[in-house]
Amino acid sequence: MDDSSTTASSEKKNDSYAPARYVWASAWPIEASDIVDTTGAGDCFIAGFIYGMTHRLGIARTLAVASYVAAKKLSLPGARQGVPTFSQLQADSPGLLSPDWKS
């Protein structure tokens, strides 16, 4: 068996990785006394992140949306209660989704 194709492919340079870039973002403000249950908060953060990335909001705004969704989830018990709707996001932070939003 000829291993040349395997060897050749493993020697190719992998160009799929970009240099690391770190972005710092504040958490959405929430009082400790308002935190009822953390169940589902991480999932909500990821959902907000996916929303921001698929809507090309930019990394700073994407992190703000993700943080908002996770923070709102913390206010009610269980995995699904407290998950905000899109209209709640618009009402609570109308500028967050506007084109002229600044971090």
C-alpha positions, 0 to 999 in steps of 0.5 A, a space after each residue: 500500500 502506498 502511503 505517499 498520499 497520507 504523508 503528503 496531506 499531513 505535510 500540508 500547511 493548515 491555513 484554517 487557524 487565525 491568530 488569537 484575538 481577545 475581546 473583553 466585555 462587561 457582564 450585563 448588570 444584575 443584582 446578586 439578590 435578583 439571581 434565582 437559578 443559574 440553570 440554563 444561563 450558559 445555554 442562554 449565553 450560547 444562544 445569544 452568541 449564536 444569534 449575534 454571530 449569525 446576524 453579523 452584529 460584531 463581536 462586542 455587540 454579540 457578547 452584549 446580547 449573549 450576556 443580556 440573555 444569560 442575565 435575564 435567565 437568572 431571574 427565574 427558576 428552571 431552564 426555560 423560565 426567564 429566557 427573554 424574547 426578542 421583544 424584551 431585548 428590544 424593550 430593555 435595550 433598544 440601542 443594542 440592536 440599532 446600527 449605530 450601537 457603540 460598545 
